[in-house]
Amino acid sequence: MQNDDKLYQLIARCAIRDQHALEQLYQTIAPYLNHVAFGIVKSEDLSNDVVQEAFIQIWENAASYRVDKSKPITWLTSIVRYRALDRLAKEKRYSDPINNDSDEDNVLDNVASTDRPDKTMMRSQDMDILGKCMDTLNERTKHSIELAYLQGYSRDEIASRFNTSANTVKSWLRRGASRLKQCLEHNVEVTS
């Protein structure tokens, strides 16, 4: 993976509108970010679009990046992840439900697939609630859950990314899932 200091310097230069830094950042990290996007949207064209949109957002928000909140790679990856999930939801809304045989249904295994409009609206609301609940988690836990459940990473792979043990990752995932469950139960009660 890329050197955090190099990424931080490029983001800082983007914050002062250095276009050359944006080009360097793109050349440095776009292949990895494209891989992340592809893992979610399962389409080369869509993943390219997601990365382009993400770089616009990176350019516009570079000044708001805070190194004390997350590593540069985490910040960049989370922008791409959220863009990809948004794109996936948008594509799913506009796709033909009769001919939709894609893997997109795997994003939320517990949300039933159906053609009824009231169920589609509920699925969209479920996605919104899940997104809000995910935002309540700390960055490390949220990132671990996304890697495990959205991108299919193993505990060992996540542990290596965070330079920790697989048992620690298991604890993060278990505690994160418990917090998500509580948040989701609370939000379901509130919206019912």
N, C-alpha and C positions, 0 to 999 in steps of 0.2 A: 504494500500500500504506500501511498505517497507520504512524504515527509510533512508532518504537521506544521513545522515552521515555514516551509515553502508555501503551503496552502494558505496559511495565515497571512503571510506577506502579500500573496496575490489578492486575497480578499480585501486586505487593507488598501492595496493600490486601487482596486475596483471602487472602493468607497470614495476615493478622491477622483473618480472618473478617468482612470488610466485605461484606455481601450486596449493598449498592448497587454496589460495585465490580464484583462478579460480573455484575450486570445490565448495567452499562455495558460491560464486556468482551464480554458476549454480543452486545449491540446493535452494538458496534463491529466485531467480527471474525467473528461467526457466518455471515454470508452468504459470506464468503471460505472459511471452513472447510467450509461445506456444499458449496461448489463443489469443493473438494479431495476430500471424501468421495464426492461423486457421480461424480467422475472415476474412482474405484476401484470402487465398488459398482454403479454404473450404474442406481440406483434412487432415486427421490426419497424414498420412505418409509424405505428403509434408510439413506440419507445423513442424513436428519433424526434417526433413532435414533442413528447413530454420533456425530453432533455433540452430542446430549444426553448420551450416555455420556462423551464426551470432556470436556464441561464439568463433569461430576461428578468426573472424574479431575483436571482442572485445579484445581478447588476443593480437593480432597483433597491435592494435591501442590504447591500454589502455594508453600508454604514451602521446598520442595526445589529450586525453580528457581534456577539460578545464572547470572547475567548473563555471567560470565567464560567459561562453557561454550558458550553459543549466544545468538543474538538471540532476543527474545521471540517473533517470528513463526515462527522455526525451531522453537522448543520447542513452541509451540501446534500448528503444522502437523504435527510429528512425532507428537504424541499422537493427532491425528485420523487420520493415515495408518496408524499401527499399529492403531488401533481398527477402521478400515475394512478393513484386510487380515485382521484376526482375524475380523471379521464375515463377510467374503467366504469365508474358509475354513470357518467354521461353516455358513453357508448352503449352501455346496457339499456339505459332508458330509451335510446333512439333506435336500437336494433330491432329486428323483426322477431317477436317472441316465439313465433311458430318455428322459425328456422335457426334459432339461437342454440347451437350445439357446442359453444366454446367452453373453455375451462374457467370462464369468469365466475361461474357459480361457486367455485371453490373459495372465493374471498371470504364469504361468511357461510360456513357449512350449516349453521343452525338456522338460517333464514330460508324458508321454503320457497322453491321456485314455482311460480304460478302465472297464469295469464290474466287473472282477474284484476281489474284496476284497483279495487280496494286493498288487495293483498300487495300489489306493486307499491302503492303508497305506503303501506305499513313497512315494507322492506326498506324503502327509502328513509322512513323515520327511524327504523332500527339502525341503519347505517349512520344517521346523524347522531343518535344517542350513543352508539359505540364510539364514534369519533370524539364526542365530548368526554366520555368516560376515559378514553385513551389519553386525552389531554390532561387528565388529573394525575396521571402517573409521572414519576420522575423520568428524566430523559433516558437513563440507562435501562430501566425496567421496560419502558415503552419500546425502545429500540430492540431489546432482547425479544419481546413478544412479537414484534413485527418480523424480525428475522426468523423466529421459530415458526410462527403460524401463517405468515403471509408469503415468506420466501422459502420456507422449507429447510432452513438451516438446522443442523443437529446441535445438541448442547455442546459437543466438543468444538464444533466450528465457531459457535458464538463465544465460547470460553477463550478460544485463541484470538478472536477479534478484540476481546476486552482484557486479554492478558490475565486471566483468572482461571479457576478450576471449573470443571463441568458441574460439580456439586453446588458451587456458588450460583452458577447460571440456573440450575434446577430450582434453587431457593428463590431467585429473582422471579422466575416464571411462575412458580407456585404462589408467591405473595402477590404478584401482579395479577394473576388470574383471579385470586380471591378478592382483590380490590375491585377488579372489573365486574365480578359477579355482584358484589355489594352495590356498586354504582348502577349497574344495569337493573338490578331488582328495585332499587330506589326510584330510578327513572321510569320503570314500567308502572310502578304504583302511582307515581305522580301523573303520568299520562293516561292512566286507565280511568 
